[in-house]
Amino acid sequence: MADLKEHLLFAKIKKQDREAFIEAYDLYNAQIYRFIYFKIGNTADAHDITSAVFLKAWNHIQEKSVENSDTLKSLFYKIARNTIIDEYRKSSGFTALSLDNENFPIDIKDETKNPAREMEIKSDLVLIEEKLLQLKDECREVIILKYIDELSIGEIAKILDKSRGAVRVLLHRSMKTLRELVGEGTHNT
């Protein structure tokens, strides 16, 4: 059902329907922003790049340079990914992501309200965040797409221009490396 809705939305956008594009923006803006933010770790830059992504997407679609096999979601992610790469090339890099960033709070809700458990969870997240930043960009990216943005293997394959099998292998190896890094971090403390 969702795929049908996206295909209809994409078809309307291809016919320059601005209302359909606004609907797509509302549908995907938060996901694309989150993807960008976790890649660069800077709120202001993430907002700027997110805006640029949607502008580029509109222009790309209107220029009729979209492959028929692309989904709207994968198109936004591809453009976001390429825009981030362009930004990396223009600058020396971005600031590291921090769970303590007051401009983008990440709340962890524990129904039991166990302060010791809350501290343990926050400590684990900080460790995972730290170790995630140590991964190669492609490994970090595939983990973010799968486990933070909750995309399917097929969607990730389209975004990364890889086969589904290659994405599965990359995800498996990336998670194995992350587990090893997290394991090292827990032994050092």
C-alpha positions in Angstrom: 0.0 0.0 0.0 2.8 2.4 0.9 4.6 1.5 -2.3 1.6 2.3 -4.3 1.1 5.7 -2.6 4.8 6.5 -3.2 4.6 5.6 -6.8 1.5 7.8 -7.3 3.2 10.6 -5.4 6.3 10.2 -7.6 4.2 10.2 -10.8 2.5 13.5 -9.7 5.9 15.1 -8.9 7.2 14.1 -12.3 4.2 16.1 -13.7 5.4 19.1 -11.8 2.7 18.8 -9.1 4.0 21.1 -6.3 1.4 19.9 -3.8 2.6 16.3 -4.3 6.2 17.5 -3.7 5.2 19.2 -0.5 3.6 16.0 0.6 6.8 14.1 -0.2 8.8 16.7 1.7 6.5 16.3 4.7 6.8 12.5 4.4 10.6 12.3 4.1 12.1 15.5 5.6 12.6 14.1 9.1 14.2 10.9 7.8 16.6 12.7 5.4 17.5 15.2 8.1 18.2 12.4 10.6 20.4 10.6 8.0 22.4 13.8 7.3 22.7 14.7 10.9 24.1 11.3 11.9 26.5 11.6 9.0 27.8 15.1 9.8 26.9 15.8 13.4 26.1 19.5 13.0 22.5 20.8 13.4 22.8 23.9 11.3 24.7 22.2 8.5 22.2 19.3 8.5 19.3 21.7 8.1 21.1 23.5 5.2 22.0 20.2 3.5 18.5 18.8 3.9 17.0 21.9 2.2 19.5 21.6 -0.6 18.6 17.9 -1.0 15.0 18.6 -1.6 15.7 21.5 -3.9 18.1 19.3 -5.9 15.5 16.5 -6.0 12.9 18.8 -7.4 15.3 20.1 -10.1 16.5 16.5 -10.8 12.9 15.3 -11.3 11.9 18.3 -13.4 14.9 17.8 -15.7 13.5 14.3 -16.3 16.8 12.8 -15.3 15.3 10.2 -13.0 15.6 6.5 -13.7 12.3 4.7 -13.7 13.6 2.1 -11.2 14.3 4.8 -8.6 11.8 5.1 -5.7 11.2 8.6 -4.3 12.7 7.6 -1.0 15.9 6.2 -2.6 16.2 9.2 -4.8 16.2 11.5 -1.7 18.7 9.3 0.1 21.0 9.2 -3.0 20.9 13.0 -3.4 21.5 13.4 0.4 24.5 11.0 0.2 26.0 12.8 -2.8 25.4 16.2 -1.3 27.2 15.1 1.9 30.1 13.9 -0.2 30.2 17.2 -2.0 30.3 19.0 1.3 33.1 16.9 2.6 35.1 17.8 -0.5 34.4 21.5 0.0 35.4 21.6 3.6 37.9 19.7 5.8 35.1 17.9 7.6 32.3 18.4 10.1 32.2 18.3 13.9 31.6 15.0 15.6 28.1 13.9 16.6 27.4 14.3 20.3 24.5 12.9 22.4 25.0 16.0 24.6 24.0 18.4 21.8 21.2 20.6 23.3 20.0 21.6 19.8 19.2 18.0 18.9 18.3 16.0 22.0 18.1 12.3 21.8 15.7 11.0 24.4 15.9 7.4 25.7 12.7 6.5 27.4 12.8 3.7 30.0 9.4 2.9 31.3 10.8 1.4 34.5 12.4 4.7 35.4 15.4 2.9 36.8 18.2 5.5 37.2 20.9 2.9 37.2 19.6 1.3 34.0 19.2 4.7 32.4 22.8 5.5 33.2 23.9 2.1 31.7 21.9 2.7 28.5 23.3 6.2 28.1 26.8 4.9 28.7 26.2 2.2 26.0 24.8 4.7 23.5 27.8 7.0 24.1 30.2 4.0 23.5 28.3 2.9 20.4 28.3 6.5 19.1 32.0 6.8 19.7 32.8 3.5 18.0 30.4 4.2 15.1 32.5 7.3 14.3 35.6 5.1 14.1 34.1 3.0 11.3 34.8 3.7 7.7 32.3 6.0 6.2 30.6 3.3 4.1 30.3 1.0 7.1 28.8 3.7 9.3 26.5 4.7 6.5 25.0 1.2 5.9 24.5 0.8 9.7 22.7 4.2 9.9 20.5 3.4 6.9 19.5 0.0 8.2 19.2 0.5 12.0 18.6 4.2 12.5 16.6 5.0 9.3 15.1 1.5 9.2 15.5 1.1 5.4 15.2 -2.3 3.7 18.2 -4.0 2.1 16.6 -3.3 -1.3 16.3 0.5 -0.6 19.9 0.6 0.7 21.1 -1.2 -2.4 19.5 1.4 -4.6 20.9 4.3 -2.5 24.4 2.8 -2.5 24.2 1.6 -6.1 25.2 -1.9 -4.9 23.5 -5.3 -5.3 21.4 -6.6 -2.4 24.0 -9.3 -1.7 26.8 -6.7 -1.6 24.7 -4.7 0.9 24.1 -7.7 3.1 27.8 -8.6 3.2 28.7 -4.9 3.9 26.1 -4.7 6.7 27.3 -8.0 8.2 31.0 -7.0 8.1 30.2 -3.5 9.4 28.1 -4.9 12.4 30.9 -7.4 13.2 33.5 -4.6 13.2 31.2 -2.4 15.4 30.6 -5.3 17.8 34.4 -5.8 18.1 35.0 -2.1 18.7 32.3 -1.9 21.3 33.7 -5.1 22.9 37.1 -3.4 23.1 35.5 -0.3 24.6 33.8 -2.3 27.4 37.0 -4.1 28.3 39.0 -0.9 28.6 36.7 0.6 31.2 
